[in-house]
């Protein structure tokens, strides 16, 4: 497996070293999200969109024996190849596709989207597409950061609040049935100095970025005053009633 796969945006559980505090914390948060999702997925067909290297897809299938077909979809060829080798079985398969263009004629009983929507320029469009793939009575489970991330993470294209995230999905008639909030303290000095290997992927020139995006600086200062040196996330389960 290529070393560069284990980055700020893509974790390989087997490759997160013990002294990578941020990596260990991030992996723990992701596993908690998938554990939470596993408690709410239903039916026989599961879609894990932007599944990464596939550990979360397999975790859910191992915990929910009613699922007889799970599909993990990711844009990265390397991630899908890794997932097929390490996490695929007779109930789990992986496919290299773009979430924004992926289609399926049968539909799914459960769709999971962990830390995906903040990566696309039109998250509302992606949410609409995914809800359209959901069968009546199915569940849509999605997570996003709810503190600013675009300023520090160049791979993110959208910032959410809890309210904006909820509104984006609720407009499609989805009913919220459960949520999980998570808080991740971050080591300020190590983050600023990029002491951890994964931090090399952070935005390189923050001062220049803030000068060109003053609204991002205001959001960062407001979030720090309100929440301190923490990142916050929410995972919500919605039911498609009709």
HELIX and SHEET records of a PDB file:
HELIX    1   1 UNK A    3  UNK A    5  5                                   3    
HELIX    2   2 UNK A   13  UNK A   15  5                                   3    
HELIX    3   3 UNK A   21  UNK A   38  1                                  18    
HELIX    4   4 UNK A   55  UNK A   63  1                                   9    
HELIX    5   5 UNK A   77  UNK A   86  1                                  10    
HELIX    6   6 UNK A  117  UNK A  119  5                                   3    
HELIX    7   7 UNK A  123  UNK A  132  1                                  10    
HELIX    8   8 UNK A  162  UNK A  170  1                                   9    
HELIX    9   9 UNK A  188  UNK A  193  1                                   6    
HELIX   10  10 UNK A  197  UNK A  201  5                                   5    
HELIX   11  11 UNK A  206  UNK A  212  1                                   7    
HELIX   12  12 UNK A  214  UNK A  227  1                                  14    
SHEET    1   A 7 UNK A  92  UNK A  96  0                                        
SHEET    2   A 7 UNK A  69  UNK A  74  1                                        
SHEET    3   A 7 UNK A  45  UNK A  49  1                                        
SHEET    4   A 7 UNK A 108  UNK A 114  1                                        
SHEET    5   A 7 UNK A 134  UNK A 145  1                                        
SHEET    6   A 7 UNK A 230  UNK A 239 -1                                        
SHEET    7   A 7 UNK A 175  UNK A 185 -1                                        
END                                                                             
